């Protein structure tokens, strides 16, 4: 997980959400109890927040990667527009709270693009806080009163200061990092395997450079230069698993190798 920068201008399609949000806020104020009990529910339309324009801009901002796990989207995996603060309900250790952050359903700052595994199967409606009693329950509250445990890839906190990698394994070095790994299952087996294979490939590339460095044959010199360029590109924001790659290559340079011999089972 890396820190991302969102395009400053919200897509024009989200403007339709301004009136819809105002209407939802009026509906809540007219009967808060109905929405808190779940008797009434808000309609927050994917046709506004999840348009192809929104997806295209978020994908570009995220270098075609999931905002959370850094896996690259491909033709076989469609992503979801994800709400950092859940729009419909919030699942806590004590139960499900309703409504969710309905007033943020169409807010650009609350949206990211995530793979189905991170969004639909992991995060869902979870949004843990340091102090649950500080949770803002309606549009009259101040979100600055909350201290989220879940890291926001577009937020002010750099995830790289909270989550590090030992080989393919993510490690939370703060409470926020640990909670983010747990909520999103960033250590799930399939993801760990994909990272393991990618880091193994980078290890092989680095080893080939070490073996051929100093070889004066023109072909060897050209090969080493090309591989060095590949290794340098592997830690750039647009590269898949760039955080894990950066930590892995730094560890190898320091004489440490946290990548296990066997692929995660």
C-alpha positions in Angstrom: 0.0 0.0 0.0 1.4 3.4 -1.0 0.3 7.0 -0.7 -1.7 8.2 -3.7 -2.5 11.6 -5.0 -6.0 12.2 -6.3 -6.9 14.4 -9.3 -7.9 17.7 -7.9 -11.0 18.2 -9.9 -13.9 15.8 -9.2 -15.5 14.2 -12.2 -18.5 16.3 -13.5 -20.7 13.2 -13.0 -20.4 13.6 -9.2 -22.2 17.0 -9.4 -25.5 15.1 -9.6 -24.7 13.8 -6.2 -24.9 17.2 -4.6 -28.7 17.4 -4.8 -29.1 13.7 -4.0 -26.9 14.2 -0.8 -28.9 17.2 0.2 -32.1 15.2 -0.2 -30.8 12.3 1.8 -29.7 14.7 4.6 -33.3 16.2 4.7 -34.8 12.7 4.8 -32.6 11.8 7.8 -33.5 15.0 9.7 -37.2 14.3 9.1 -37.0 10.8 10.8 -33.5 9.9 12.3 -35.0 7.0 14.2 -36.2 5.2 11.0 -32.7 5.3 9.5 -30.9 4.3 12.7 -33.2 1.3 13.1 -32.8 0.2 9.5 -36.5 0.7 8.8 -35.6 3.2 6.2 -32.5 3.1 4.0 -30.8 5.7 1.7 -30.5 5.2 -2.0 -26.9 6.0 -3.0 -26.7 5.4 -6.7 -23.8 3.7 -8.3 -24.8 5.4 -11.5 -23.5 8.6 -10.0 -20.4 7.6 -8.0 -19.4 4.6 -10.0 -19.5 5.9 -13.6 -16.9 4.9 -16.1 -15.5 8.4 -15.9 -15.0 8.1 -12.2 -13.4 4.7 -12.6 -11.1 5.9 -15.4 -9.8 8.8 -13.4 -9.3 6.8 -10.2 -7.5 4.0 -12.2 -5.2 6.6 -13.7 -4.5 8.2 -10.3 -3.7 4.7 -8.9 -1.5 3.6 -11.9 -4.0 0.9 -12.8 -3.6 -0.7 -9.4 -5.9 -1.5 -6.5 -5.6 1.3 -4.0 -5.1 -1.1 -1.2 -3.2 -4.2 -2.3 -1.3 -2.7 -5.3 -2.3 -5.6 -7.6 -2.6 -4.4 -11.2 -6.0 -4.6 -12.8 -6.2 -6.7 -16.0 -8.9 -7.6 -18.5 -10.2 -10.4 -16.3 -10.6 -8.4 -13.1 -13.1 -5.5 -12.9 -12.6 -3.1 -10.0 -15.1 -1.4 -7.7 -15.4 2.2 -6.7 -14.9 1.9 -3.0 -16.0 4.2 -0.2 -13.4 4.8 2.4 -16.0 5.6 5.0 -18.8 3.1 4.3 -22.0 4.6 2.8 -24.7 2.2 3.9 -23.8 0.8 7.3 -20.8 0.3 9.5 -19.9 -3.1 11.0 -18.2 -2.9 14.4 -17.3 -5.4 17.0 -20.5 -4.5 18.8 -22.7 -5.0 15.8 -23.9 -3.1 12.7 -24.5 0.6 13.0 -27.0 2.3 10.7 -27.0 4.4 8.7 -23.4 4.6 7.4 -21.7 7.8 6.1 -24.6 8.5 3.7 -23.6 12.2 3.3 -20.2 11.0 1.8 -21.7 8.7 -0.8 -20.8 11.1 -3.7 -17.8 12.9 -2.2 -14.7 12.7 -4.3 -12.4 12.5 -1.4 -14.1 9.4 0.0 -13.7 7.4 -3.2 -11.0 5.0 -4.4 -10.8 2.1 -6.9 -10.2 -1.3 -5.4 -10.1 -4.9 -6.5 -13.1 -7.1 -5.6 -11.0 -9.1 -3.1 -10.1 -6.1 -1.1 -13.4 -4.3 -1.3 -16.2 -6.8 -1.7 -14.8 -9.7 0.3 -12.6 -8.0 2.9 -13.3 -4.4 3.7 -17.0 -4.4 3.0 -18.6 -2.1 5.6 -15.8 -2.1 8.1 -14.2 1.2 9.3 -12.5 0.8 12.7 -11.7 3.8 14.9 -9.2 4.2 17.7 -12.1 5.3 19.9 -15.5 3.9 18.8 -17.4 6.5 20.9 -15.9 9.3 18.7 -17.7 7.9 15.6 -19.7 10.5 13.7 -23.2 9.2 13.2 -24.8 11.8 10.9 -24.1 14.7 8.7 -24.2 17.2 11.6 -21.0 15.7 13.2 -17.4 16.7 12.6 -15.3 14.0 11.0 -12.2 15.6 12.5 -13.3 14.1 15.8 -12.6 10.6 14.4 -9.3 8.8 14.5 -9.5 6.1 11.8 -7.5 2.9 12.2 -7.9 2.0 8.6 -5.3 3.8 6.4 -6.6 5.9 3.5 -4.4 5.5 0.4 -5.4 9.1 -0.5 -5.0 10.4 3.0 -2.4 12.5 4.8 -0.7 9.5 6.5 1.8 7.7 4.3 1.0 3.9 4.5 4.7 3.3 4.1 5.3 4.6 7.6 2.7 2.1 9.0 3.2 -1.1 6.9 6.5 -2.6 5.9 7.3 -5.9 4.2 9.5 -8.8 5.1 9.6 -10.7 1.9 6.0 -11.2 0.8 4.6 -10.7 4.3 3.2 -7.3 5.3 3.9 -6.2 8.9 2.1 -3.5 10.7 4.5 -1.3 12.6 1.7 0.9 14.1 -1.8 0.2 15.2 -3.1 1.7 12.0 -0.8 -0.6 9.9 -1.9 -3.7 11.9 -5.6 -2.8 11.6 -5.3 -2.1 7.9 -3.6 -5.5 7.2 -6.3 -7.2 9.3 -9.3 -5.5 7.7 -8.1 -5.9 4.1 -6.4 -9.3 4.7 -3.3 -8.0 3.0 -1.6 -11.2 4.1 -4.2 -13.4 2.4 -2.7 -16.5 0.7 -3.3 -15.7 -2.9 -2.0 -12.2 -2.6 1.0 -13.4 -0.7 1.7 -16.0 -3.4 1.5 -13.3 -6.1 3.9 -11.1 -4.2 6.2 -14.0 -3.5 6.5 -14.8 -7.2 7.1 -11.2 -8.1 9.8 -10.7 -5.5 11.4 -14.0 -6.5 11.7 -12.7 -10.0 13.3 -9.5 -8.8 15.7 -11.5 -6.7 16.7 -13.4 -9.9 17.2 -10.2 -11.8 19.4 -8.7 -9.0 21.5 -11.9 -8.8 22.1 -11.8 -12.6 23.4 -8.2 -12.2 25.7 -9.2 -9.4 27.0 -12.2 -11.5 27.6 -10.2 -14.6 28.7 -6.9 -13.1 32.2 -6.2 -14.4 31.8 -8.4 -17.4 33.2 -6.3 -20.3 31.5 -8.1 -23.1 29.2 -5.6 -24.9 26.2 -8.0 -24.6 26.8 -8.4 -20.9 27.1 -4.6 -20.4 23.9 -4.0 -22.3 22.1 -6.8 -20.4 23.2 -5.4 -17.0 22.0 -1.9 -17.9 18.6 -3.2 -19.0 18.2 -5.3 -15.8 19.2 -2.4 -13.6 16.6 -0.3 -15.3 14.0 -3.0 -14.6 14.9 -3.1 -10.9 14.8 0.7 -10.7 11.3 0.7 -12.3 10.1 -2.0 -9.9 10.0 0.4 -7.0 8.2 3.3 -8.8 4.6 4.1 -7.8 3.3 2.7 -11.1 4.8 -0.8 -10.6 2.8 -3.6 -9.1 3.6 -4.3 -5.4 6.0 -1.4 -5.4 6.0 -1.2 -1.6 7.0 -4.8 -1.2 9.5 -4.6 -4.0 11.2 -1.5 -2.4 11.5 -3.2 1.0 12.7 -6.5 -0.6 15.4 -4.9 -2.7 16.5 -2.7 0.2 16.8 -5.8 2.4 18.8 -7.7 -0.2 21.2 -4.7 -0.5 21.7 -4.8 3.2 22.5 -8.5 3.1 19.1 -9.7 4.4 16.7 -11.9 2.6 13.3 -12.3 4.2 11.8 -14.2 1.3 11.1 -17.8 2.4 12.4 -20.7 0.4 9.0 -22.1 -0.2 6.0 -20.4 -1.7 3.2 -19.5 0.8 0.8 -22.4 1.2 
